[in-house]
Amino acid sequence: MLRKCLFPVAGYGTRFLPATKAMPKEMLPLVNKPLVQYGVEESIEAGLGEIGFVTGRGKRAIEDHFDTNFELEHQISGTGKEKYLDSVRKVIDEANFSYTRQGEMRGLGDAILQGQRLVGDEPFGVVLADDLCLNDGLGVLGQMVQLYKQFRCSIVAVEEVPREHIHKFGVIAGNEIKPGLHQVTDMVEKPAAEDAPSNLAIIGRYILTPDIFDLIRETPPGKNGEVQITDALLTQAQRGCVLAYNFKGRRFDCGSVDGFIEATNFVYENVYLPKQAELEKK
């Protein structure tokens, strides 16, 4: 049964300095809601309400956000401002939160390995909050959960990207077993455009089986001296099965300033304004 989701949030957010000097990048607001809350809401929608954060120094604000603030709630209780807490109250009521620390930044593979103490010996999701995924129907993680129930193996979300941007991503090659779904045969972390096995780039949504933890332990540091999850997943694909799913929806790269601004404008027009119109009717 899938019920747990890891959020690796230990990164420094250097591309948003000086804003992230004392503030986690995951807490940067898309209009009036922090980026990480969108990912948590997607996880809850998918049925993964056991939320584990792999944090680091300076990330206390994430833990505080997903907790009750008695002073604030007392001050606005009974006023028209109370309705603005509805979304985060709903998240707090529907999910359970746990936290562990990644003491040293050694890559995404290592961050996921640190999360084993929160996950245990069961399959789990992984959400990278930098990748904001929005659509009108079921969220990306929910789509992947449906596939997992059918195939019972690790799944990565992918999308087609222009060749000039391929060096920013992990990239897969595979055999298409049905439209939009590939069985992975190769996986390369941030290849040069001429070396990329395809234009299908991995984005920040994963479902992983628990044997991935032993595979990560076997994986030596790769590109940039970091333990890459793509290297462990390639081993898993060679020994068994890993699927790549070309998801339905729109992704914004909120790890970059340009992508964050694009996402903010989209959320303001398509999410925030309609929501405000609903609130004004109450």
SEKOL-881697 format. One record per residue (C-alpha): x, y, z. Coordinates in steps of 0.1 Angstrom, whole numbers, plus 5000, padded with zeros to 4 digits. Each point is the difference from the previous one (the first is absolute). Example, Ala and Ser with C-alpha at 12.3 -4.5 7.8 and 13.67 -1.06 7.14 Angstrom:
512349555078501450344993
***
This chain:
500050005000501250354991499550245029503350195005501750274981503550165004500850364995503750074997500350365011503550045012501450204971501350365004498050174972503050204989498350124968497750205022502550175022499850225019496349915006501049655010502850105024497649965030496949864983499649654985499550024962497149765004498250275021500250264972496450094993498249954967497750295006498849925036500949635004503549865004501349784973500449695022496350015009499049944964502149685000498649885033496450064987500949794969501349725022496950005022497850004969501949694988499249825033503550055015499250185032503149895020502350284991503849985008502350294996503849964996501150335012503250195008501250305019497850314997496849804991498150055032497450224983498749694980499349825033498350315015497850044969498549665003499150055036497550205020500850365008497950065031500950375004499150084963496949805000498850165033500650354986497949944968497449775015496550114991501250264974499850004963503749924998499549655015499049864966503550054987501349725022497549754986502449844975502849935024497649895028498649744975503549874993500949985037496849815007500449754971503849925003502549895025503550164999503449865010503550154996503649884998503250194990502449954972503250115018502050054968498950094965501049694981497449994973496449894995500949635004501550065034497050225010497649724991502249755019499850225031496249974997500049625005499650055038496750184992498849764972501149665013499649694978497250114977499550184967499850385001499750314979502650284996499050364992502650274992498150325009502150204974497949834973496550145002497549784981496550134993497149864980496250005000499749635009501949755021503450135011503249854986500749795032496549874999500449894964503149825010498449825029497449864976502849864979501849865030496949805010500249844966503849944995501450005036503450144991501950335003498650274978501550344990498150294984501550134968499350274974501450104967502450295002501950194972503449864993501750335011498749945035500649635003503350055019498050125031498249675005500349635005499049844966498549664992499949774971497549724998497549784982496550144997497649745013497050224995499550374991501850215025501549715020503549874995502049715015503350165008503149854984502550295007500250305022502650285000500450295024500450344983501549894967501350234973497350044972502049794976500349725025496449995013498249674992496750194994498350325008497949855028501150175032499349895035498150255021499550015038497449725004500949645009498549695014502749775013500049655014501949945032502949804984501250344987501650075034502549714996500750104965500850365011502449865026501749814971500250314978503350195000500050384998499450114964499750334983501250295022501049755027496449955009498149675005497650014970496649845002500149944963503149775004498149795026496950004978502049884970501349715020496449925011498950024963502749764990499249755027496250034998497750274987499750385002497350184981500150364987496650174997499450304978497450175023497050214993500250355012502350314999503350025019501750325011503750015010499750205032503749935007500850274976499050375002498450014966498049685007498950135033498850334986498249814972498349775026499050305022498350174971498249684990498949935035498850365005497849994969498849645001500049905037500150305023497550234983497349734996500649895036499650365012496750034981498849695019501150145033498250334994496849814995500249845035
***
